[in-house]
C-alpha cells in the first residue's frame, strides 16, 4: 500500500517536473522558423556542480563538477552534430592558453549571467534579452554563428539524509541542466532548453553519474531542431506526452 502511494506521489512529482520543463523551454519565433538558427555553435565550459548531501552538511565535489561538465559538453556535441550543426567545444585548456580568448570568455559570461538574471520566459519572443558586445566579439573570434552557455547540477543524498529531509525538510537529490543559445551576430538570446532527472537516494558510482549526465544531455537536446532552416520546433505538448515523459523519468 505504501509502495503504491509512493508510486502515485512520484508520478505526480515527475509529471509536474516534466510539464514545468516543457513550459520553461522557449525560443524566439525567428529561431523556431529557421531565420536565426545557427549552422555552427561553440559550447562554452559548463557551469557545473556535483553535491553530496550528508545528514549534517553538503560537500561540493569540485573535481567531479569539472569532469561531468566536460562529459555533458561532449554528449551535447555529439547530439548537435547528429542534427547537422558544426560544433566546437571550448575547453579550459584552450582558454588558459590564449589570454585574449580568456578575456572574451570572462566578459561574455559576465554579460550572459547579467542578462539571465533578468530573464522571464514570456518575454523572450520580444527579443529584449542581449548578452552584450562581448558575446559578439567571442563568437567572431571563434568563427561561429552562436554560443551555447550551459549549467549542470547534480545532488546526491544518502539514504539517511533522504529520510531526514523527508521528515524535516532540506536538501534532496536531483539533477538538472540548462542550455541557452546566444546569437553570435547580434548577442540576442535565441533559445533556452531545460532538462530534469530524478536521482534516487543512495550512493552513486561514476557510471551512475555519467548515466544521469547522458540523460540530461539527451533531454536538453530533445527539442533542439536540426540546423536545416526548414526544420521546425514542435513546442506543443499534450497531457499524454507529459505523462509518458514522466513515466520515462521514473524508469531512469
N, C-alpha and C positions, 0 to 999 in steps of 0.2 A: 504493500500500500504506500509506504514511504517512498519506495523507488518510483512508483507511478506518479506520485505528486511531484517528486523531484524532476522527473522527465517533463511533466507539464510546465513547471516553472522554468526549466532550462529552455524548453521550446519557445516560451513567451519571450524570454530574455534574448535568445538567438534571433527570433523574428524581429524584435524591436531593433536589435543591433544592425541586422541586415537592412531593414527598412530605413533606419537612420542613415546608413551608409549610402543607400541609393538616393535618398533625398539630398544628401550633402554633396554628392558628386555633381559638379557643374562645369559647363563650358560656355564660351561665348557663342553666339549664333554663327559668327564667321568661322570659328574653329570647327563647329559641328558640320557646316555645309562645305567645308574644304577650302574656303577662301584664304584663311590664315594658317592652315595646317602646315607644319614644317616638313621638310624632307630629311633634314639632319638635326640631331639632338645631342647635346652634351650633358652627360649625367654628372653632376657635381657630387662631392663627398656627402654621404648620408649623415644627417644629424641623428645619431643612433644611441640608444641606451638599453642596456640589459640590467635589470634589477632583480636581486634575490631578496624577497621579503622574509624576515625572520619574525619570531614572536615579539622580540623587543625592538628591533630596528630593521633597516633595509640597507643592503650592500649594493652599491653601484659598481658593476663589473666593467671597467673602462676598456680593458683589452678585448673583452667579448663584444662590447659595443662596436669597436672598430672592425673586428673580424666579421660580425654578422651584417654590419653596414656595407662592407665590401661585397659580401655574398649577395645581399639584396640588389646592389647595382649590377652585379654580374648576371643575376637572373632576369632583371628588368631589361638589360641589354639584349639578351637572347630573345626575349619576348617581343621587344620592339623591332629587332631585325627580322623576326618572322612576319611582321606586319609591313615590312618594306622600308623601314627607316634606316638611315645611316647613323650609327651611334658611336659616340666617343665617350669613354669613361675617363674623367679627370680625377686621378687619384692623388693622395697626399704626397707621394714621392715626386711626382711631376710638379706639383705646386711648390714644394720646398726647394726644387732645383731651379726655379725660374722666379726671381724677385718680382718682376712686373706682373706675371700671372698671379702670384700670391697676393699682390696688392689689389688686382682686379677682383679676385675671388672674395677677398675680405670685404671690399666695398660693395660688391654686388650682393653678397649675402646680407650685409647690413641693410641695404635698400630693400631687399626681399622681405626680411623679417619685419621691418617697419611697415611695409605695405600690408603684410598678412595680419599685423596687429590691429588693423582697421577693417579687415575683410569681413563682409557679410555676403553669404551665398546669393541672396536675392538681388544683389546689386552688381553681380559680375557681368551680366549682359550689357549693362550701361557703359562698360569699359572705363571705369573710373579708377581702376587699380593699376598702378605702374611702379615697377621696381627701380626706376631711375636710370640716368645715363650710364652708370657703372655696369649695369646688366647688358646694355647695348655694346659697350666697349669690350666686355668679356666675350660676348658672342662673336664679335668681329675678330678678336684675337684668336679665338678657337676655330673660326671659319665655319660656324654652324648657324642654322636658322632659329634654333630655340635652345633654351636652358631648362634643365629639369632639376628642381630642388626637392629633396626628399627628407622625410623624418621617419624613424622606425623606433618603436618602443615595445619591449617585451618584459613583462613582470612575472616572476616565478614565485609561487608561495608553497612552502612546505605544508604537509597535512595539518600540523599543529597550528601554524599561522592561519590557515584557512578556517579552522574551527573557531579560533579567537576572533577573526574578522567577521565570521558569520554571527557570532554572539554579540560582539561589542562594536562592530564596525572597524574600518581600517583598510589597509592596502589589500587588494585582491589580485589574483592572477589574470592575465590577459595580454593580448598583443594587437598592435595597430600600426598602420603605416599611412603616410600621405605622400602624394607626388603631385607637384604643381609644375605646369608648363608655362614658361615666360617667353614671349615673342622676342627673338633676338634683334629684330629690326626696330621695334617700337618700345620694347620694355614692358608691354602690356601683359597682364595675367590673362592667359587664354583658357586654361583648364585646371581643375583640381580633381584628383582621383583619390579615393579613400579605401582602405582595406581594414577589416576587423577579423580577428580569430580568437576563439575561446581557448584558453590554456587551462587544462585541468590541474588541480593542486598536486603537489608532489615534486620530487627531484627530477631534473631533466638532463639527459645526456646531450653531447654535442650534436648527435644525429637528430634528437628531438627538436632542438633549437633550429637546426638547419631546415627541418621539415616545416616548422612554423614560418620561417623566413620565406621558403618556397611558396607556401600558401598565401602569404601577404603579397608577395611579388605578383603572383598569378591574379589575385583578386584586384590588385591595384590596376592591372592592365586589362581587366575583363571588358571595360567599356571604352578602352582606347581604340579609336578607329585606325584603319590602315593609312599609310602615307598617301595613297591614291586619293586625290581630292573628291573623286566620285563616291568614295566610301562614306557611309553615313553612320551617325551615332543613334542607337535606339535608346532614348532616355526614359521611355515609359516602362513601368514595371507593374504587372498585375499582382493581386494578393497571392495568387498561386505561385508566381515566380518568387516572391518574398519568402513564402513558406518552404518552397523547395530549397532555396538557398539556406534557410535556417536549418533545415534538416541536414544539409551537407555540412554545415558548420558543426553540428552536434556529432557527426561521424568522424571529424578530424581527431 
